[in-house]
Amino acid sequence: MARHYFASMGVGFFVCGLAGVIVGLIRVMENLDRPALDELSAAEQAFERHRQAQSAPRLITRKLRDALVDVGTCLKTIWGDGVITREQQKALLRSLVDKVVLDRVAPDLTRLRIVWKGGAVTDAAVPMNTGSFAGLTNAQDFERLALAMVGDGYSDADIAQKLTLKGFRSPRAGKVLPSTVQILRYKRGILRRVAVPPDRWTEIVGRQHAAAKHDIQLECVPESQLEALVAPVKTSYGKRIFSPSSIPHAGVGDDIDEMDRESAKQMIPDTYAPCWCASGKKFKFCCKPILREIIGAMAYAEEGRKDEALKQIAEAKRIAGETPEVLCREALVWTHFDSAKATALLDKSLAANPNHPRANYVRGIDLKTKGDFAGAIAAYSRTIESYPKTDRFHLNETYNNLGNTYFESGEAAKAKAAWEQALILMPSDKTVRRNLAEFIYTNPSLPAAERTPSPFVAKFFVL
């Protein structure tokens, strides 16, 4: 028992001694790191004082408050008159708005909520453009009412006006367009008869009798000399029956102004002009045989009708084969339904022809959307090099997008040059005119030299 007791005491003395050594070491380490600990403690205290100061409400003087109220009453005026720059507009919004919440509740409607710095909330419903008629929330009611009015004998323009007053709109406009009503009629197979005034028939028959009476032989003359006479026929024909020569006139009614009418006429190449796909062939012997299928596929895809669009593509392949043009158009169809498949088909089109204009153009749009401005500029530049010089419509379109990309990347001078080239190619393009007027010629943030139209544009164009 005694030996056991003394042994336990020895272990106890040993443990106590070890604990003392550890405590001593800790105290030595604390003394060594004391400056660092003091610095850390001081930083924590400074941060806490800063946090409390930031959270404390800030008071403004009455003079400053009155000045802010005065600005608020005339903000709408100075905002749109160029009194404040775009950078100042952004800074003002940041000082007023805490957060903005967007909720796409339907393909054609977005709910907007603005939370202001003072805690107030503003809610709004923002109509959105859709790629198809089916994307409209009230599409079924729209079609039902429109067809009922067609049955009552109203014109497309009257139906469009009445439906606009009821709160309807077209997929890509803030109102109902007569062309939307016309498309609904065509889908239902409803055509309108156009009455020819009796005096016109009398005039036509009278000329025929006069020619026979005087033994006058009718001869063929160049189409350009008869365009004024043929144009009304093309317009009437194009509204009812497909024909490549009548496409620029199809759906072009009295509500379309002269500039838009001229742009539509430039879209389709002449029969013996170089084809727009840069194959080197004439349009008649290249893409014209599949023009109906291509346009049909694009129209069906925009309406969300995938199966019908793909049937048109399949028919184009049967006629022309799997050409770069057909592959590019198939990619455009899939952009509405499957972006990955669209990208794969676009790659396939460019692999078959790296200089295919439309494929490079679509690639430029995709790169710009992703923020790759350099890549988009390169794609648009290749597109411009590849399109036939006679294809003014598509070259104008590409130069306009090139100008948009340059401007968004901060190169206003190059944007101006691209937009002015687009204007020279198609003076009827209102979008290009608006871009030049708003972002270049009247932009107070640009140097005076850049705001001045080029000598050629200033001399030959009224802006």
Beta strands, then each sheet from edge to edge (+ up, - down):
strand 1: 97-106
strand 2: 109-116
strand 3: 121-127
sheet 1: 1+ 2- 3+
end
